[in-house]
Amino acid sequence: MTGTASIYPPDRLVLREVGLRDGLQLVRAWPDFGAKAQWLTQERAAGVRHFEIGSFLPQARFPQFADVEEVARRAATLPGLHSVALALNERGLRTALATPVREIALVVSATDAHSRANQNRSRAEAIALVRQAVALRGDSGPLISVGVSMAFGCSISGPVAPEDVLSLCDDLLEAGADVIGLADTVGHAGPDAVYALVGAARNIAGSVPICVHLHDTRGMAIANAAAALDAGCRILDGSLGGLGGCPFAPGATGNAVMEDLVFLAQTKGFDTRIDLDALIAVREVLQKAMPHEPLHGALARAGPIRFQQAAPA
């Protein structure tokens, strides 16, 4: 297994592009393999290095991911690119392990109702899959990351107690997760809740990194991302153009806009090593491949700042 700290250095901010996975879950049309390869290549050239490239899900139900193995092989040819792919069951897990994907993402829901809707299994069964993934990957396999969906509130079950999420994080650490994600799957959170839960989760996790995955359902994604950064989170998920949403989460809409996350990070003094102009230009690939799919984002509308702001006196 590759060391987690070499992939997610604790002293650097990592912005992960999840558009090729989460961003394509609800679209009516999707990029073909050539457009996906172009998306990867151009966004990598803009400076992004971490990508969720797809899901190992049944092709009959999710044809937009039918080429995930081919995308994984292409990603492996791009220097410095770290690929992540989702698996929701043992079949998907074993298929993912046979590819060059460098990180396998699993999901454990904070509520049992969403777990059964999303994966047709209980939370206990979902945690058991994490243990199985850790055992199957052995000492030299990919990282195993686990996202806690509905961590800030569930559109099926209602409020979620922070202590329940933290208890779940304990279970995932015991199961051997290399990375733990906290997901605001349907946009219930505000900055105070994000700051408090991220801080508490980091205290529990120790050296295991915490990732925050935000949706902009109620327009709070950027404010919540700022709170996560202030709480010490150093991995944030975003999607180019704000694509995305969970098909098993009523009310879910797109992810935090990747371009806007980059700008936020820069205003807070982080060196993202991402060229905003080049990143915004990648939207052309999406617009050509999915001309009827709306893209979002303040940076794409207003553009980056074109002058150096003076420091306060």
Salt bridges, closest charged atoms under 4 A:
ASP22 OD2 - ARG21 NH2 3.97
ASP22 OD2 - HIS213 NE2 2.91
ASP22 OD2 - HIS215 NE2 3.49
GLU52 OE1 - ARG21 NE 3.11
ASP67 OD1 - LYS36 NZ 2.74
GLU90 OE2 - ARG94 NE 2.88
GLU103 OE2 - ARG16 NH1 3.19
GLU103 OE1 - HIS82 NE2 2.73
ASP112 OD2 - ARG116 NE 2.94
GLU174 OE1 - ARG131 NH2 2.92
ASP178 OD2 - ARG137 NH1 2.79
ASP230 OD1 - LYS268 NZ 2.83
ASP237 OD1 - ARG16 NE 2.74
ASP237 OD2 - HIS213 ND1 2.86
GLU259 OE2 - ARG283 NH1 2.58
ASP271 OD2 - ARG273 NE 3.99
ASP277 OD2 - ARG306 NH1 2.87
